[in-house]
Amino acid sequence: MCVENSTHACLKYNRCVNPIHRATGNFQSAQRLWVILGPTAVGKTDVGLLLAERWGGEIISADSSAVYRGLDIGSAKPTPDEQQRVRFHVIDVADPSEVFTAAHFRMLALQAIADIQARGKRVLIVGGTGLYLRVLLQGFSLAPPPATPEVRARWRAEVERVGAPALHARLMQIDPAAAARIHPNDAMRLTRAFEVYEMTGIPMSQWQRRAAAELPAIKIGLTIPRPHLYARIDQRVETMIARGMLHEVQALLQSGYNPDQPALKGLGYRHLIAYLQGRVSWDEAVRLWKRDTRRFAKHQMTWFRKEPAVRWVDASLGIEQTARLVEKLLMEQGGMTNAESN
């Protein structure tokens, strides 16, 4: 593991980022992945469970709260009974004190896909965290680390000593793709390219290259009329309260977790923490929790409507009928063969 404030260690930074760098590279999926997405409370997990049971699948959860251990009720994590029915991946993989990123999710999800397919199972990706789904399926550009003051000063001195055109000629030797995009007199961008190369051993063009969308997937979105969705959200909050959400939050705080940690800033958790800290009444905490969840669902739909190639299914007809409609779309999109569907 790299030590960020060690110049020598950062010169070897490529060894530290390579696991994630490889995970965003040329991963080849053996079959098209089934993706079930949509807003919170729409019924994704119920439909995913039914499909996984019917088709011998396992589920990769794409939920930014379910990754945390101890955040069970508020994240609507699959219950122990549901996890007995179908195997879930990328849940309970991080401590609430950790910052879990989309890059971490992609790395773990790719490992899970390879494992599931190696065992002859079908992969279902189920969740409502749009960034996780986008990063997994389409890849993303990793940001190179900032240069240390010493490295930055050295390259600024070098460009003053030899001139920008001479540095550009050198860059052509180590990173022709980046050199082709940088003007020979652009001293700032030239020095940045050399800083990145010295710090990481990876050319700037590789950091900037967007990972290919190498994961073939069929994306099915679940939706229901907004008034019905909002009613479900309100009922879900009441159900979480009845299941012991307040006790879950109290247990996390008593375990010493900082309420300012990202994990505890999620829906429900921040609202009940505010109640426990005496900043709002119980009724106000619940009201704000419901309101903010409705706003979050609206944000999710805005995000997903912009995603390409999503086929939408009305999920208001019940779990069984929704699953049948999803199966019909999967067959139309080539996600299963005629033999499989019979």
C-alpha positions as CSV (number, residue, x, y, z in Angstrom):
1,M,0.0,0.0,0.0
2,C,1.3,3.4,-0.9
3,V,2.1,6.1,1.7
4,E,0.8,9.3,0.1
5,N,3.4,11.6,1.8
6,S,6.3,9.4,0.7
7,T,7.9,10.6,-2.6
8,H,9.7,7.3,-3.1
9,A,6.5,5.3,-2.4
10,C,4.5,7.5,-4.8
11,L,7.0,6.8,-7.6
12,K,5.7,3.3,-7.3
13,Y,2.1,4.4,-7.2
14,N,1.3,2.3,-10.2
15,R,1.7,-0.8,-8.1
16,C,-1.0,0.5,-5.7
17,V,-3.5,1.5,-8.3
18,N,-3.0,-1.5,-10.6
19,P,-5.7,-3.7,-9.0
20,I,-8.4,-1.1,-9.7
21,H,-6.7,-0.1,-12.9
22,R,-6.9,-3.7,-14.1
23,A,-10.5,-3.9,-12.9
24,T,-11.4,-1.0,-15.1
25,G,-9.6,-2.5,-18.1
26,N,-10.3,-5.3,-20.5
27,F,-12.7,-7.5,-18.5
28,Q,-14.6,-9.9,-20.7
29,S,-18.0,-11.1,-19.5
30,A,-19.0,-14.6,-20.6
31,Q,-22.7,-13.7,-21.0
32,R,-24.9,-10.6,-21.1
33,L,-25.6,-9.4,-17.6
34,W,-29.1,-8.8,-16.4
35,V,-29.5,-5.4,-14.7
36,I,-32.6,-4.5,-12.7
37,L,-32.6,-0.8,-11.8
38,G,-35.0,1.9,-10.6
39,P,-35.9,4.2,-7.7
40,T,-36.0,3.2,-4.1
41,A,-39.1,1.2,-2.9
42,V,-40.1,0.2,-6.5
43,G,-39.6,-3.5,-5.8
44,K,-36.2,-4.3,-7.4
45,T,-35.0,-6.8,-4.8
46,D,-38.3,-8.8,-4.9
47,V,-38.2,-9.1,-8.7
48,G,-34.5,-9.8,-8.7
49,L,-35.0,-12.6,-6.1
50,L,-37.7,-14.2,-8.2
51,L,-35.7,-14.1,-11.4
52,A,-32.5,-15.4,-9.7
53,E,-34.4,-18.3,-8.2
54,R,-36.0,-19.2,-11.6
55,W,-32.9,-18.9,-13.7
56,G,-30.1,-20.1,-11.3
57,G,-28.7,-16.7,-10.7
58,E,-26.9,-14.8,-8.0
59,I,-27.3,-11.1,-7.3
60,I,-24.8,-8.3,-7.2
61,S,-26.2,-5.5,-5.1
62,A,-25.6,-2.0,-6.5
63,D,-26.5,-0.1,-3.4
64,S,-24.2,2.4,-1.7
65,S,-25.7,1.8,1.8
66,A,-25.9,-2.0,1.7
67,V,-22.1,-2.2,1.3
68,Y,-21.7,-1.2,5.0
69,R,-21.8,-3.7,7.8
70,G,-24.4,-2.8,10.5
71,L,-26.6,-0.7,8.1
72,D,-29.2,-3.4,7.6
73,I,-32.7,-2.0,8.2
74,G,-32.1,1.5,6.8
75,S,-30.4,0.2,3.7
76,A,-33.2,-2.3,3.0
77,K,-30.5,-4.9,2.8
78,P,-31.7,-8.4,1.9
79,T,-32.8,-10.1,5.0
80,P,-31.2,-13.3,6.2
81,D,-34.1,-15.3,4.8
82,E,-33.7,-13.7,1.4
83,Q,-30.0,-14.4,1.5
84,Q,-30.8,-18.0,2.1
85,R,-32.9,-18.1,-1.0
86,V,-30.3,-16.4,-3.3
87,R,-26.6,-15.5,-2.8
88,F,-25.9,-11.8,-2.7
89,H,-22.6,-10.1,-3.5
90,V,-21.1,-6.7,-2.5
91,I,-23.1,-6.3,0.7
92,D,-21.4,-6.1,4.1
93,V,-18.0,-5.4,2.5
94,A,-17.1,-2.2,4.3
95,D,-17.0,-0.8,7.9
96,P,-19.1,2.3,8.5
97,S,-15.9,4.2,9.3
98,E,-14.6,3.6,5.8
99,V,-15.2,5.7,2.7
100,F,-16.4,3.3,0.0
101,T,-16.1,4.6,-3.5
102,A,-17.5,3.7,-6.9
103,A,-14.0,2.4,-7.8
104,H,-14.1,0.0,-4.9
105,F,-17.6,-1.1,-6.0
106,R,-16.5,-1.8,-9.6
107,M,-13.5,-3.8,-8.5
108,L,-15.5,-6.0,-6.2
109,A,-18.4,-6.4,-8.7
110,L,-16.0,-7.5,-11.4
111,Q,-14.5,-10.1,-9.1
112,A,-18.0,-11.3,-8.2
113,I,-19.1,-11.5,-11.9
114,A,-16.0,-13.6,-12.7
115,D,-16.7,-15.9,-9.7
116,I,-20.5,-16.3,-10.5
117,Q,-19.9,-17.1,-14.1
118,A,-17.0,-19.5,-13.4
119,R,-19.5,-21.5,-11.4
120,G,-22.0,-21.6,-14.2
121,K,-24.5,-19.2,-12.6
122,R,-26.3,-16.2,-14.1
123,V,-25.4,-12.7,-13.0
124,L,-28.1,-10.3,-11.9
125,I,-27.1,-6.8,-10.9
126,V,-29.9,-5.2,-8.8
127,G,-29.8,-1.7,-7.3
128,G,-30.6,2.0,-7.4
129,T,-27.2,3.6,-7.1
130,G,-26.9,5.0,-10.6
131,L,-23.2,5.9,-10.3
132,Y,-22.3,2.4,-9.3
133,L,-24.1,1.0,-12.3
134,R,-22.6,3.5,-14.7
135,V,-19.1,2.9,-13.5
136,L,-19.5,-0.9,-13.6
137,L,-21.0,-1.1,-17.0
138,Q,-19.3,1.8,-18.8
139,G,-16.1,2.3,-16.9
140,F,-14.7,5.6,-15.9
141,S,-11.6,7.7,-15.9
142,L,-9.5,7.4,-12.8
143,A,-8.0,10.7,-11.6
144,P,-4.2,10.7,-11.3
145,P,-2.8,11.7,-7.9
146,P,-1.6,15.3,-7.4
147,A,2.1,15.9,-7.6
148,T,4.1,16.5,-4.5
149,P,5.5,20.0,-4.2
150,E,9.0,18.7,-4.9
151,V,8.0,17.0,-8.1
152,R,6.0,20.0,-9.3
153,A,8.9,22.4,-8.6
154,R,11.3,20.1,-10.4
155,W,9.3,20.0,-13.6
156,R,8.6,23.7,-13.6
157,A,12.3,24.3,-13.3
158,E,13.0,21.9,-16.1
159,V,10.6,23.6,-18.6
160,E,12.2,26.9,-17.8
161,R,15.7,25.3,-18.4
162,V,15.0,23.5,-21.7
163,G,11.8,25.1,-23.0
164,A,8.4,23.7,-23.7
165,P,9.2,22.4,-27.2
166,A,12.0,20.2,-25.8
167,L,9.7,18.7,-23.2
168,H,7.1,18.1,-25.9
169,A,9.7,16.1,-27.9
170,R,10.5,14.0,-24.8
171,L,6.8,13.4,-24.2
172,M,6.5,12.1,-27.7
173,Q,8.8,9.3,-26.7
174,I,7.0,8.2,-23.5
175,D,3.3,9.1,-24.3
176,P,2.7,10.0,-27.9
177,A,-1.1,9.9,-27.4
178,A,-0.9,12.7,-24.8
179,A,1.7,14.6,-26.8
180,A,-0.6,14.6,-29.8
181,R,-3.2,16.5,-27.8
182,I,-0.9,19.0,-26.2
183,H,0.5,22.0,-28.0
184,P,4.4,22.1,-28.0
185,N,4.3,25.5,-26.2
186,D,1.7,24.5,-23.5
187,A,4.1,24.4,-20.6
188,M,1.4,23.8,-18.0
189,R,-0.1,20.7,-19.6
190,L,3.3,19.4,-20.5
191,T,4.7,19.6,-17.0
192,R,1.5,18.0,-15.6
193,A,2.0,15.1,-18.0
194,F,5.5,14.5,-16.7
195,E,4.4,14.9,-13.1
196,V,1.8,12.2,-13.5
197,Y,4.3,9.9,-15.2
198,E,6.9,10.4,-12.5
199,M,4.4,10.0,-9.7
200,T,2.7,6.9,-11.1
201,G,4.7,5.3,-13.9
202,I,1.5,5.4,-15.9
203,P,1.3,7.8,-18.9
204,M,-1.3,10.6,-18.7
205,S,-3.2,9.2,-21.8
206,Q,-3.9,6.0,-19.9
207,W,-5.3,7.9,-17.0
208,Q,-7.5,9.9,-19.4
209,R,-8.7,7.0,-21.5
210,R,-12.2,6.1,-20.7
211,A,-12.6,2.4,-20.0
212,A,-14.4,0.7,-22.8
213,A,-18.0,-0.4,-22.2
214,E,-16.9,-4.0,-22.2
215,L,-19.6,-5.4,-20.0
216,P,-22.5,-6.5,-22.2
217,A,-25.7,-6.0,-20.3
218,I,-29.5,-5.8,-20.7
219,K,-30.9,-3.0,-18.5
220,I,-34.4,-3.2,-17.2
221,G,-35.9,-0.3,-15.3
222,L,-38.8,-0.7,-12.9
223,T,-41.2,2.2,-12.4
224,I,-44.6,2.8,-11.0
225,P,-46.8,6.0,-11.1
226,R,-45.3,8.6,-8.8
227,P,-48.3,8.8,-6.3
228,H,-48.0,5.0,-5.8
229,L,-44.3,5.2,-5.4
230,Y,-44.5,7.9,-2.8
231,A,-47.1,5.9,-0.9
232,R,-44.7,2.9,-0.9
233,I,-41.9,5.1,0.4
234,D,-44.0,6.3,3.3
235,Q,-45.0,2.8,4.1
236,R,-41.4,1.6,3.8
237,V,-40.3,4.2,6.4
238,E,-43.0,3.0,8.8
239,T,-41.9,-0.6,8.3
240,M,-38.3,0.2,8.9
241,I,-39.3,2.0,12.2
242,A,-41.3,-1.1,13.2
243,R,-38.4,-3.4,12.5
244,G,-36.1,-1.5,14.9
245,M,-34.4,1.3,12.8
246,L,-34.0,3.5,15.9
247,H,-32.2,0.7,17.8
248,E,-30.0,0.1,14.8
249,V,-28.9,3.8,14.7
250,Q,-28.4,3.8,18.5
251,A,-26.2,0.7,18.2
252,L,-24.0,2.3,15.6
253,L,-23.5,5.4,17.7
254,Q,-22.8,3.4,20.8
255,S,-20.2,1.4,18.8
256,G,-18.3,4.7,18.4
257,Y,-19.0,5.5,14.8
258,N,-18.8,9.2,14.0
259,P,-22.2,10.5,12.8
260,D,-20.4,12.6,10.3
261,Q,-19.1,9.5,8.5
262,P,-20.6,9.2,5.0
263,A,-22.2,5.9,5.9
264,L,-24.3,7.6,8.5
265,K,-25.3,10.5,6.3
266,G,-27.7,8.2,4.4
267,L,-31.5,8.4,4.4
268,G,-33.0,7.5,7.7
269,Y,-29.7,7.4,9.5
270,R,-29.1,11.2,9.5
271,H,-32.7,11.8,10.4
272,L,-32.7,9.6,13.4
273,I,-29.3,10.8,14.5
274,A,-30.8,14.4,14.5
275,Y,-33.6,13.1,16.7
276,L,-31.2,11.4,19.1
277,Q,-29.1,14.5,19.3
278,G,-32.2,16.5,20.3
279,R,-32.1,18.7,17.1
280,V,-35.6,17.7,15.9
281,S,-38.7,16.0,17.3
282,W,-39.6,12.4,16.5
283,D,-42.5,13.5,14.2
284,E,-40.2,15.9,12.4
285,A,-37.5,13.4,11.9
286,V,-39.9,10.9,10.4
287,R,-41.5,13.6,8.2
288,L,-38.1,14.7,6.9
289,W,-37.0,11.1,6.3
290,K,-40.1,10.5,4.1
291,R,-39.7,13.8,2.3
292,D,-36.0,13.3,1.6
293,T,-36.6,9.7,0.4
294,R,-39.2,11.0,-2.1
295,R,-36.8,13.6,-3.3
296,F,-34.1,10.9,-3.7
297,A,-36.4,8.7,-5.7
298,K,-37.2,11.6,-8.0
299,H,-33.4,12.2,-8.4
300,Q,-32.9,8.5,-9.2
301,M,-35.5,8.6,-11.9
302,T,-33.9,11.7,-13.4
303,W,-30.6,9.9,-13.5
304,F,-31.9,6.7,-15.0
305,R,-34.0,8.4,-17.6
306,K,-30.7,9.7,-19.0
307,E,-29.1,6.2,-19.1
308,P,-29.0,4.7,-22.6
309,A,-30.8,1.5,-23.6
310,V,-32.9,1.0,-20.5
311,R,-36.2,-0.8,-21.1
312,W,-38.9,0.2,-18.7
313,V,-41.5,-2.1,-17.0
314,D,-44.5,-1.0,-15.0
315,A,-43.9,-2.7,-11.6
316,S,-47.3,-1.8,-10.2
317,L,-48.9,-5.1,-11.3
318,G,-47.2,-7.1,-8.6
319,I,-44.0,-9.1,-8.3
320,E,-45.0,-12.2,-10.3
321,Q,-46.4,-10.2,-13.2
322,T,-43.5,-7.8,-13.2
323,A,-41.1,-10.7,-13.3
324,R,-42.9,-12.1,-16.3
325,L,-42.7,-8.8,-18.2
326,V,-39.0,-8.6,-17.4
327,E,-38.4,-12.1,-18.7
328,K,-40.3,-11.2,-21.9
329,L,-38.0,-8.2,-22.4
330,L,-34.9,-10.2,-21.6
331,M,-35.9,-12.7,-24.3
332,E,-36.6,-10.0,-26.8
333,Q,-33.2,-8.5,-26.1
334,G,-31.3,-11.7,-26.4
335,G,-30.7,-12.2,-22.7
336,M,-31.9,-15.8,-22.8
337,T,-32.4,-18.4,-25.5
338,N,-35.7,-20.0,-26.6
339,A,-34.5,-23.3,-25.0
340,E,-33.9,-21.5,-21.7
341,S,-37.3,-19.8,-21.7
342,N,-39.2,-23.1,-22.3
